Amino acid sequence: MKVLAKNLLRHNYAIWVMGRKPGWFKPQRYMYRCLRCKWAFIINDEGRGSLRVAADTPGLSREEELRRIASFTDGPCPGYQHETEDLPENVVPLRREHRSARSARDQRAM
């Protein structure tokens, strides 16, 4: 799929329940981890409705945290932002418009 401004792909999350912090009326905490880019976010850690980036590398800058938080709901997911038009020879595209024309030998076999 070509990456255009209108079809930026969103994150694909796996969600873990992290339990509650000790105390009364503390919200349930969740960790959202993208299966493509491996970014992790923690929901309800500091309070109800809070969103925090789980640093996968030490020394994550504040600008990088803000960039990741901005992509949390609608993307784009950086793990899926590459061109797939140049497929390896052993991969067959599923869409007909991307397949090469059949050779005469293939048409006779049918």
C-alpha positions, 0 to 999 in steps of 0.5 A: 500500500502506498503511503499517502496523506489520506491513508496514514496507518494507525497503530495496532495495539495489544493491551495489558491490564497493569492493575491498580495503584494502592489507595482508594478510588485509583483507576485501572492502569493499562499498557498499550503496545503497538505490534508494528513499531513496538511503542508503548503507552501507559494509560491512567498511571498518574490519574484518571485519563492520563497518558504517558509514554513508556520509554523503550530507550533510555534518555527519550527526549521530551520532543520525542515523547510529545510526537509519540503521544500525538500519534497515539489515537490516529497515527501514523504508525512509524512501523508501517510507513514504508513502500511495499510496491517493491516486493521480493520475488517470492511474495505474491500480491493479493490484489489483482491490479498489482499482479503481473500479466499471466504468461501464455504458458499459465493461460494454457494450464488453465 
